[in-house]
Amino acid sequence: MKSRSRPLLTVLAAILAVLGLATLPALSQAATPTTPASPAGEATAAGEATPAGEAPAPADAASVVAAMQPGWNLGNTLDATGDDETSWGNPRVTQDLFAAVKAEGFNSVRIPVTWSQHQGAAPDYTIDAEQLARVEEVVDMALAEDLYVLINVHHDSWQWVMELPTKHDEVLARYTATWTQIAETFADAPGQVLFESINEPFFEGSSGDQQNAELMHELNATFHEIVRSSGGNNADRVLVLPTLQTSADQARLDELNATFAELNDPNLAATVHYYGFWPFSVNIAGYTRFDEETEADLTGMFERVDQSFVSQGIPVILGEYGLLGFDRHTGTVEQGEKLKFFEAFGAEAREHGVTTMLWDNGQHLDRTEHVWQDPALFAHISSSWTERSGTASSDQVYVARGTAPEAATLTLNPNGNTLVSVNEDGTPLTEGTDYTVSGDELTLSDALLTRLTESQEHGVNATLTLEFSAGVPWEVNVIVHETPTQEAATGTTEELLIPTAFLGDQLATMEAVYDDGTNAGPQDWTSFKEFGYTFNPDYAAGTIALTPEFFADVRDNATVNLTFHFWSGATLDYTLTTSGSTVTGTPAT
């Protein structure tokens, strides 16, 4: 993954699934907690300790991959396509960063590397010696912190490798030269260093699935031959092979299984990526919640990789995971829905024995201060490595300003735990008075909500903490709101800012349709537009921005009717009129 865009084929496949051209597997049962394997420096799978700073003795691929759990990605750094590792906004890598990663509980790092801009011309495609030395230096930093390391050929996939169907010999020669140099450089690196053949591979100009499968096999087999014949520790180093597009679709898994059968090498691992059920992951088509369909997509993915690989003795590294909306900002998906996704993701990974590596392009772990940008998110991610956490149907309770609150009910999802207490600022509330529990229904009393919202200030008036018998507590914000209001606006197709008084509420999604009822704007198979891509709320500024991407697919001289949906349940209708590059908007009457 890169923060700029996703491969087109991956997005198209997701859209087809939403349109009903692919089926979703059934929901699985709740995961059973297990303990991840020990990293280097602790007890190994064989029960012997590895001294800190030393590579473990050669082990089978399954043991190595298990010891890598959990993992973290050094994204948008050595894979940046500019001239320097800082060109995408992250600071130069330091030893302290890896020390912080290790201290946060990670046992491995994936270090994506893009080689294109550091290579000479044909026929040698020589990699700049300074860049190779820098990659070595960064790998050594990670090893010094007892971290397993996975390095690869990264954004080269969409820069030149994808031309394999139409420039076969040229691309294969460059790919061969690239991996020959990498393999030689790291031939004596310890077994804690793994190689991944190519990131998110896809092909342009192929004749279809059969040729794609043949080319994917050729790349993986070529990589395997180069590394195995390069000497040193590469003879039995664990090598990681991706599916086409790193997809977990069954056809792609079957194709990679055929490659494993042909190579017949016990020190191989499979890799796929997972960014969630696409509509939920980017907040489009009304998928604002972690609902049954979204969960079914998640559980189905893990079941397929388990049945295809893990249960057959082939370990799996889920080399990147997250939500695609994070490419823009982490607020694309509402906080509580986001936390439910990551909690369930971790549980499924443990149940199916899959090693996971969090994609972080610099937006999660601050690369300078070494603190988490969203501590609650990381708390749920890290807890999920060893146990389940209880959640609830929402992390929000809305109380209308100026009205007597009514009791509010949330449905608990204990995930095998039990509710122990409900607290306010560390003080337990009184069951039977402040709240009641009936089965999995938690009801907050009208008296409690009246007390908590006495200030009548717009926004969060109180935060309740639901303590379960295990895992991370679930926080519920009690929010005072009024129905938002909007004003008329004039702008251009480059940007229209709609003045919006949110009055304590938050935007969930937006619909756009023409006067004739057909869907307006990009991705016109749905009226619900993509959050962050076509519209963006700015709560501090009091605006909702409509983007150039939205207007690029809006008819000229058209009337577009917008409906803004808020988390309180409120909706606002707004009318746009376009004329050339000029756009005017007015609240609907």
C-alpha positions, 0 to 999 in steps of 0.5 A, a space after each residue: 500500500 502507499 498513501 497516494 492510491 491503491 491499485 486499480 484492479 484491487 478497487 474494481 474487485 471490491 466494487 464488483 463484490 459490492 454490486 453482488 458479482 461476488 459472494 461473501 462467506 458466512 460469519 465464523 464463530 467468535 475467536 478463541 484467544 491464543 498466545 502469540 509465539 515468542 520473539 527472539 530474545 525469549 523462549 523459542 518454539 523449541 523452548 530454548 532461549 535466544 540471547 538478545 542481539 543474536 540470530 536464532 538458529 535456522 528454523 522451519 518457516 512456520 516457527 519463524 513466521 509465528 515468532 514474527 507476530 505481531 508486526 509493523 510496517 515502516 511505510 512511506 519511508 524507504 518505499 518513497 518514490 522521491 530521491 530520499 526516504 524523507 520525501 513523503 514526509 517522514 523523518 530519517 529512520 533512527 535506531 530509537 524508532 525501532 527501539 520504540 517499535 519493540 517497546 510497544 510489543 512488536 516482534 517484526 518490521 516490514 521494511 518496504 523498499 522501492 528501488 526504481 529511482 536508485 537503479 541504473 539503466 539496462 542491461 545491468 540495472 545497477 542499484 546505487 551502492 549508497 542506497 543499498 548500504 542505507 537499506 542494510 543500515 536500517 535492517 541492522 538497526 531493526 535486528 539490533 532491537 531483536 526484531 525480525 525483518 521483511 524486505 521487498 521490492 515495493 512500488 516498483 510493482 506499479 512503476 515497471 513490473 506491471 508491464 510484464 505482459 507487454 515488455 516481458 523480457 525487459 521487465 524480467 531482466 530488470 526484476 532478475 537484476 534487482 533481486 540478484 543484487 539484493 540477494 547478494 547484499 543480504 546473503 550473510 544476513 541472519 535468518 531473522 531477515 526474510 525476503 518478499 518477492 513483490 508488493 501488491 503485484 498486478 499486470 497491465 495489458 494481459 489477456 486475462 486471469 490465465 496469463 496473470 496467473 502464469 506471470 505471477 508464478 513466473 515472478 515468484 519462481 524467478 525470485 525463488 531461483 535467484 535467492 536460493 542460488 545466491 549462496 550464504 544464508 539464502 539457501 534456507 532463508 524464509 521467502 515470502 510469496 504474494 498472491 496476485 494483487 495480494 488478494 485473498 480471493 479464493 482463485 488467487 489463493 489457489 494460484 499461489 498454492 499451485 506455485 508452492 506445490 511446484 517449488 516444493 520448498 519448506 521454507 516458504 510463506 504466503 502473504 496477502 493484504 487486507 483493508 477490510 470490506 471495501 465500502 466500510 473501509 472507505 465509508 461509501 454506499 452507506 456502510 458507516 457501521 461494522 455490521 454483519 456484512 462487513 464482519 462476514 468479509 473479515 471472517 471469510 478472508 481469514 477462513 480462506 487463508 487458513 483453509 488454503 495455507 495454514 491448515 496445509 502447513 504453509 504459514 501466512 503473513 498478512 503483510 499489510 492491514 488497516 482501513 483504506 480510508 486511512 489513506 486520507 485521514 483516520 476519521 473517515 470511519 467513525 471511532 467506535 466502528 473502527 475499534 470494533 473492526 480492529 478488535 475483531 481483526 485481531 481475534 480472527 488472526 489469533 484463531 487462524 494462526 496468521 501473523 499480521 503486520 500493521 500498515 503505518 505510513 507515519 499516521 499511527 506511531 509518531 516517528 519523532 515523539 514515538 507516541 500513538 496518534 490515536 491511543 485508543 486505536 492502538 490499545 485495541 490493536 495491541 490487546 487483540 494480540 492476546 485477548 478479546 475486548 468487549 464492545 457495544 453497539 455504539 460509542 455514542 449516546 446523543 441527547 437533544 439540547 433543551 429536552 428531558 433526556 430519555 433512557 438510552 439502550 446500548 447492545 453489548 458485545 462482550 466477546 466472551 467477557 462479562 460487564 464488571 462496571 460502568 464508570 464515570 471519571 473513574 467512579 463506578 456508577 450504581 447499577 439499578 439507579 444509574 443503569 440496568 443490565 438485561 442480558 446484553 442490553 445496557 440501559 442508561 437511565 434518564 436521571 443519569 443522562 440528565 445529570 451528565 448533560 446539565 451543562 447543556 454544552 454542545 458536544 461531549 459532556 461526559 465519557 462513560 467507561 464500560 469495564 469488562 472482565 478482560 480486554 480494553 474498556 469500552 468508552 461511551 461519549 454522552 453528547 449534547 446536540 441540536 439539529 445542525 444548520 447550513 447556509 447558502 454558499 458560492 464556490 467553484 468546481 475546485 471547491 465549495 465550502 458549505 457553512 455548517 453549524 454542527 451544534 455538537 453533531 458529527 457527519 456520518 455520510 452524504 447522498 447526492 442525486 440529480 432532480 431525475 433521481 439518478 445518482 450524482 457524482 463519482 461512483 454513481 452506482 450508489 447515492 452515498 458518496 465516499 467520505 473524505 474523497 468527495 466531501 470533508 467536514 471541518 468541525 473547527 472551521 464549521 464547514 463541509 467541503 465538496 472536492 474537485 473529485 466530486 464535481 469532476 463527475 457532476 453534469 454541467 448546468 445541473 441541479 444536485 440534491 444533497 442529503 447530509 446524514 448525521 450520527 444523531 440521526 438528523 438529516 439536512 437537505 441541500 441543493 447545488 446548481 452548477 454552471 460551468 465552473 461556478 457552483 451555488 448552494 442553498 439549504 433546501 426549503 
